[in-house]
Amino acid sequence: MADTQLLPLVDGAGFVFRGRVLRKPSPVDLTAPEVPVLVEEILKSTDTLRGLTGREVTLVTEQPAAMTEGASMVFFTNCLVLGSHVVVREVGHTESLGDVPYQVAQLADELPLQQRVAAADLIVTGQVIASNPVPAEPELLPTSEHDPEWWVARASVKSVIKGQNAAPEIEVLFANSTDIAWYKSPKLREGDLRILTLRRLAVADAPPGVARSMYQVIDRLDALPVERLADVQHAHDRAIEGH
């Protein structure tokens, strides 16, 4: 199956899995078709749904005639009910397995990176020279346990992948907190060599004492090891092709 056919399915589904149809709907069920499916392999998922391998889910489908008992398919779905039993709604499916599971897993990994790269103002490889906390005024000390604990890293620019940058050094805002709301956010430390996928701060988002024009990294994909350079370049090329 071509990537051009899979891409809209992967993009439109939050939960993609290879599964086996346990029972075909009876004719009386076709007005509200719900099909029990055993999850055999998860290809794209949220953290919450990642533990469903080996469990039965209920699939709501508009194509009940295509569901054959015992058939193994790749299902593109979104979660409707998450509880003691999980109900998902089908976006689409493919009966031709072959390399499809591998293709789906690859696209599911590429899509978030491609989206981050497409939205970036600047992408560089850079080495962190120093990182320090943003000074906080006493009257502005955080009252929430989910405070991001903003730090600023100064990085030496080694190469530019996207955008224009004439400065040999840049400053980057990042969340140093390990709280559950921020633990996946990149932490930049002196000596780190990273691919930095950067966006400029929105004026309303800039913490006190930080320049409004500063760049920031927020997502786990915004500060990747340089070994991922080919992946980032590929994502950049794909983003350009999509325009």
N, C-alpha and C positions, 0 to 999 in steps of 0.2 A: 504494500500500500504506500502510495507516494506521500512525502511529507506535506505537500500542499493539501491533501485530503485529510490528513491527521491533525494538522495544525489547528484548524478551527474547533475540532472536537476536544483536543487537549486544552486549548485556551478557554473553552466554555464549560469545562468540567472541573470541579474541585476534588473529586474522588474518582480515580480511574483504577480499575483492577481487572485481573484475569479471573474469571469465575466459572463455575459449573452450574448449569440449570438443574435444580433438584426435582422440579415438577412443572409440567406445562399447565397453564391455566385451563380449567374446564370451560366448555362453551358458555355456561351460565355466568362465568366470571369475566367474560370479555368486555362487559360494559365498564368495569373498574378493575382492569387487569393488574394483579399483584402476583409476582413470581418469586418463589424462594430460590435464592442463589447462594452457593457456597463460595466465599472469597478464598481463592487459591494463591494469588500473588498480588500485592499492592504495587501499582506503578506510579501513581501520583496521589498525594494525600496531605491533609492537614495533620498536625501533631496529634490532635484528638482522635482521629480515625486510624492512625497508623497501626494500632494493635488488633485490627479486625481480621488478620490472616487466620484462616481456619474456622472462621465463624460464619453463620448463616445471616444474610440480610434479606430484607424484602425489597424487591425491585418493582417500582411502578413504571410501566412501559406502555407506549402507544403502539407497539408492534408485537402483540402477544402471539400472533401466528408464526413469528420468527423464532419463538422460544421452544426448542425441542429438548425434552428431558434427556439429561446426560450430556448435552452439548457444552463444549468449552468455548467461551468467547471473551473478548475484551470489552468491558462495559465502561462507558463514559457517563458519569452520573454526578448529581449534587445531592447532598444530604438533606432530607426532609425532617426526620425524627431521629434524635440521638438519645437513647436511654437503654433500658434493659434489652430492647430490641431495636435494631437500626433499620430505618426505611430510607431508601434512596430513589430519586427520580432519574430515569434514563434520559440522557441527551442524545446518545447514539450508541451503536455497538458494531463490532466487526467479527464475523465468523472466520475470516481468513487469518489465522494466527501467524505462522511463519516467523518473520522477524518483527512483527508488529509490537510485541511487548517490549523488545529492545528499543524500537523506534520511539514508542510512547515515553519510556523512561528517559530517553535522551532528550526528547523535546520538552518534557516536564522539567528537566534540569536546565535546559537552555532558555526557556521562556522567561523566567524571572530575571535571569542575567541580562537577556536581551532588553527587557523592559527598563531595568536600571540603567543600562548603557544608553538606551535611546533618550532617556530623560535627563541624562547628565549634562551639566554645563562644561565640564572639563574632566578628562581622564588622563592621568599621568602615572608613570612609575616614579616613586619617590622614596627617599630614605629619611626616617624620622631623626632629627637632630636633637630635639628636646620635646618634652611634654609636661605641662604644668596645669594645676587647677585654676579655674577662673575665680579671681577673688570675689567673695560675696560680701555685700554690705550687711551688717548685723540685723538691720530691720527687714532685710530681704531673705533671711535664712529660711530654708525650706520647711514647710509644715506638713508635707506629704511624705509618706514612706517610699513613694515611687519617684522621688526627686532624681533627675538624671545625673546629677553631680558633673556638671560641664567642665571639661578640660580642653586646652588648646595645644595642639601639636604643631611644631615647626618642622617642615620637611624640605629636603633638598631635591629639586626636580631633576630626574635623570633623563626622562624622555616624555614626549607628549603623544598620546594616542588619539585623543579627540579634543577639539577646541583650540584656542590660541592662548599661549602663556609665554610672556617674555621674561618673567621674573625667575631668578635662579632658586628662590625659596618661596614657599607658600605656607600660610597658616590654616589649620583645619580644626574645626570644632568637633568634639566627640563626647559621647556620654560614658563616663567612667564607672557608673553605677553597675553593680552586679545584681540588682533587684530583678525580679521576674519580668518586669516591664522593659528592662534594658539589657539583660544579660547577653543577648545575641548581638547587641550593637558592638561594632569594632572598638577595641582598646588599642591605642597607638602608643608604643613605648620606644624610647631612644634606641636606635640601631635597627629598628624594623625596616625592612625593604618590602614595599607593598605596591600593588596596583590600586590607585586611589580613584574611585568613581565618585566625582564630586558634584554637589549642587550648591548654588549660592543660598545663603540664609534668606528667608523671607523676613522683611522688617519686623513683622509682628512676632516672629519666633526667636529673634536675637535676645539672649539673656543680657542683663545689665553688664556693662563693661566690655562688651564684645562688639567689634565692628560689624555693621550691618552688611558689609560686602564680603564677609568671610565665607569660606567654603565649609561644608560639613559632611561627615559620614554618619549614617544612621543605620542602614541595613547591613546585614552580615555580608552581603555581596559587594559592599562599597570599599572594602579593604582586603583584597585577595593577595595571596602569595604570588610572586613573579612567575612561578611555575605555571600559573593559569593564564599567562599572557596570550597564548594561542586561542584559548577559549574566549577571552575578552575581545580579541581582534575579530574572531568569527562572529560573536554576538554583534559587534559594531557593524560588520559587513552585512549581516542579516537585517539589522535595523535600517540600514541605508537602502537595501533592496526593497524593504517593505514600504518605503515612502513613494 
